[in-house]
Amino acid sequence: MARLLLFGGKGGVGKTTTSTSTAVGLADSGLKVLLVSSDPAHSTSDSLGVQLSSSPTEVEGVSGLWGLELDPEARISDHIPKLTDTLGPLMGGEDPDLNASEMVLPGLDEAMAFDELLKHLENPDWDVIVFDTAPTGHTLRFLALPEIIEKWADKIIKMHRLTGGLRAMMFGSKDGEKMRDELEKFRRRVLHVRRILCKPDVTRFTLVTIPEKMGVNETIRAHESLAEFKLPVSGCVINRMTPDLDHDFIRTRRKNEALNVKSLESQLPDLHLHEVELKDTDIHGLESLRSISKELHGEISISNGLGPFSIGLGLEVHRGTWSDGDDVLLHLPGIVRDDLSLRSESGVVYVGINSREHPVPFSRPAKASEVNAKLENDVLKLTFPPE
């Protein structure tokens, strides 16, 4: 499973620049990186100078970097059509215009985004996935979604109690059974994604803010809310710090910013803080992003070893897949043996992770029956037969 680095914060504080520059730096170091954006503004394409789509697109000029911009609303009808069919008659009769988008639960858009993200996380071909999230409130709505679904279902039942539909729904109604089944399946899927997000050996969340009181206060509240869900927050980037120039206005502003940063440090003492000065030009294009990456993380160097390597902001990253002679090693934190399968077709070996299959990169054809598989310390070691 790829390492997941999430960047979040209120709108307009530089999440896209921070996440995109991190992805560029990691790819330049030799990792295979997927940069994902769920921000409705879709400014990642503008930042990179490359038009991204809803499927991974290779970023020209950065070997090893792919990007995609999610469109969660477009996925709702495709992802849960049964939910619409089930709830339509229960909520509005036979209204032909009723569809999934008109019955959106708070957090459903985010659930679509994170579920799509999980599909890529389970792909061992990626070393790191960098996720430029929508403003933090969207992430929090997703994390609370399982409980919201339960309350939502309760309200539907109460509504039908008032209209006399509860008895039919509870005793023999196929529509009622379908509703409960679909809601429960969806709730379990969301819970699974939430467990992945809250695994510190897979996920790390970095907050992004600016040195203004409102930004600092929002960051403190976001940290408290994320901590309630045990989502691992490792650091905070404070963007647009005023440069040290000899001018009364500048000195006054720097003094106020220093007080705000000190407040952030005192209330979140365990958070790794990194200040980034305001630049004299907009940050867009690969060279500007590379410059910011070095400012954030320094020179990133990697090896093919099993252990993690550290970058700035208190982040550690594992290589997702690497080869050593006849061995292919896949880093799959938190995986259990029952979630894994192995098969081959036309000489290509496929590893199954939670029923999703991925081809194993190897230089020659092989049969699954000839491959020795060993899972130890979150690493699946596949030993292929010698030539």
Steps between C-alpha positions, in 0.01 A plus 500: 500500500630841405588760760226765518589862569200729545513878504204696636391833639259783434457626146760728345796428731722319250404131534537441128846658482618306806364164385602541136856608584530202735386263225747650252787466749416138580475409132831673426659283771409184308163399646187426301252758627131560442376852574125510567279805544141500624482877537203623293715792379727251319798735510752213486502513119575873515780444750670235288423658165357164388133425434399212728188286478313247715748225411876500571681724253879499465648842577736605225833619635487295823597137454300281737216747569137446405208722595123483505218729604200322648143589413306346792159635391531325164560169681196508728246357255748240374614395847168461679225463238328236713469751782306735272274221375433389855436833665309665214165330569549541874574872488293643219288239331560455129659837427690439172729797568624362834865391482801442723631854474177629654538272802860578582596430859736745669843353427391284205712691248799450726417129536515461122837675491652293780359175361663575165818582688494160673499329161830665416640439849452127453698511175857393591630674189499835685765583759330812636163665449483872577144619560409868468173491694209736483479746792523319835127522568438261207739244648333525839157445344630182339648373827163551669304339215442151651321654796310737270378203293364334814314816602375551145359147486330554838331814367370312196352233726336761723359675195337181381368428845305825470375415151408144590774350289711357780301181545520415130868591492586283799282203414551373150576819307769433244565872473567517873741209485683652204531833678650348812739279300629782281545742788686239704729402210586862439554567871742205528695626197534846653612349831768303315633817334494678837708221657760538224515876551556455872793256464820691584713245309308585182368854534641833609305828502672837468305815578560813293424851626606865486636713789175684565282459807205354312725252321671396823169458684361292213811281509468439874134405461579273206773326697263440791232360270741274311640376831149393605504256209862403579616615157882531524599867461877543473572859409383842392623726222458872573492666161551864398716612789595864441870539403731695730527840331588840642159667496263602782201324345702183448640505853152544649359217290788268590445576868132403474585187302755395762236526771262283295767239435592497870133440583496206259819358651369529855168332427642226274846437651542154343436618145795542264473859366663625183485867393506601134558863406276689261660503154518793262326299225223244475604137552414300191698294253745221570807706585314710758353183650844338519630804684218478756557126539863561595391767745253260661690172490859567407674258265300175495707185454372144503629143492343165420518383859209378709504785748332837458682817405421839645411822323411838648191572710566191710390266219630150435447316173545137398569393145188313388659239270860406429698212355804309620611235253226237483304669779229762472405670827171682558449727800144428623454650848208364699421226248396152620558170321130444436491823297766374257480274195739403222428384146659518156379550146706489180821507706398804707464449875222693672477571871150551636449751783147512638374344173674765286770349281824668393776364270832438673787674318751229403738471209392157369186282475411275794220289642345576837547138606877546459517818709575473872309760704594603856335779703711638784510841672253652252716395203383238250806329354441322168787275393486411131658188349852553364556525128 
